[in-house]
């Protein structure tokens, strides 16, 4: 992990102190609300549907166990609304009603407190911290070199990456040193603090894209040219929201040491020409789509100016790269590679002799590692009764304990809203499995249907049109049988509560989007999306199966789509492969047939009542 210098540490502490002063002056009436609002937003403090929301930056997804414990303390001690606020919020949610299930039961929102939420962009959020406690929380974060800087506002946001960065067997180069250099360059960049809209960068260093780079404002892919030189493929103009667009490749190969100068040109041209008169057309994707080659030509001209006239001020020197890269060396774990094969064989025998669930866990939750004596293990936070991405204070503390015992004190936040242990010894896998199972983290569902992505939706977000959490709960409740989940195989199910797409519904094999219809919650279902991974194929947005569905119809629709997959697949063919082979029409017909079936059932139950 990157080791903060004394300058870094003092910078974060000074920012927390500055925020405390701003808060104090606002509370005393000395700082008007319209002046305080941008200051709190610059530190990650929003005001959402019922209470403030804090977004904490987790650059490229890395956390230490010490940082996890501070996040747990914040959840336990500060994510605590008063009883009247929570009661009033729950009453509001109750008025929206429950979602009926096929077994005659129903699912409704139950607002909870004392937890953190992992996002699809590897950040951490809290939903109930009172503003009068916000400066205390900032001080706590600063004590472990954390903050909320640039997690909000029209600036360059958190740099995201592959959760397997630095350990993936298909890695070309470790993206984390570049992510850290970009973080330092972008933090409070004076020219880019007030861009037309927010700006997101993702970087991948592996052959498989596990960072969804095509869906970002800038996506960076490390690669080597024919001469073996390291560089970047640069994509610009990707994004979700109202207009889902895959980024355009504007440079097939850029030498690695010029990436900061080139990014300067990319963002500078956007800052100059991006729309500021229309919030819906302000993202860089709209500029790139509208201007096409002209945008690319302007970037190249700006880059030439930076290099020839300004002297390439952001060229990464070998010494600077080496300084940063030295922070990302593997921990000393006393591994004996000579015995790796024997240990793995022993573990596989244990899987066969012990518990079928252990074997499934090895298959789904354990990934190969560059070091053959190590493995990367995903802790599943997806369970019935808990929203995707949520983690209680106790769960965060337990995850920190597991990181200390089994992973050199380090975890990674994944794009799929779980935690990953990157440094697990093969011979300790059985012990880790038992400990993780006891904590409830060992469900072997990684990449399966119930390992779904979902935003907080209308339960918390002021922008949402519909709730995400009850929909996720209804689907999870229906698919609890592990045999059935493993038979269905790998399926990406993504749920967003509104068109802003925080749940990345566009890239789901199955996507669910909450929409407003005459003041009621409805849901649009799409099929065939991809985030760009090997399983999913090139990044592409899914296509809607037809008009939107009521909340009660959604579980029936998903069941009908999956039953169609069972009928159409060949052998062990995956859902996305079957969909692309046979086309969407059988799935659309099944989904719309389920609509009418669910509507008739609901009407009959209402009449009987």
Secondary structure, 3 states (H helix, E strand, C coil): CCCCCHHHHHHHHHHHHHHHHHHHHHHCCCCCHHHHHHHHHCCCEEECCCCEEEEECCHHHEEEHHHHHHHHHHHHHCCCCCHHHHHHHHHHHHHCCCEECCCCCEECCCCCCCEEEECCCCCEEECCCCHHHHHHHHHHHHHCCCCCCCCCCCCECCCEECCCCCCCCCECCCCHHHHHHHHHHHCCCCCCCCCCCCECEEEECECCCCCCHHHCCEEEEEEECCCCCEEEEEEECCECCCCCECCEEEEEEEEHHHHHHHHHHHHHHHHHHCCCCCHHHCCHHHHHHHHCHHHHHHHHHHHHHHHHCCCCCCCCCHHHHHHHHHHHCCCCCCCCHHHHHHHHHHHHHHHHHCCHHHHHHHHHCEECCCCCCEEEEEECCCECCECCCEEEHHHHHHHHHHHHHHCCCEEEECCCCCEEEEEEEHHHHHHHHHHHHHHCCCCCCCCCCCCCEECCHHHCCCCCCCCCHHHHHHHHHHCCCHHHHHHHCCCCEEEECCCCCCCCHHHCCEEEEEEEECCEEEEEEEECCECCCCCCCCCECCEECCCCEEHHHHHHHHHHHHHHHHHHCCCCCCHHHHHHHHCCHHHHHHHHHHHHHHHHHHHHHHHHC
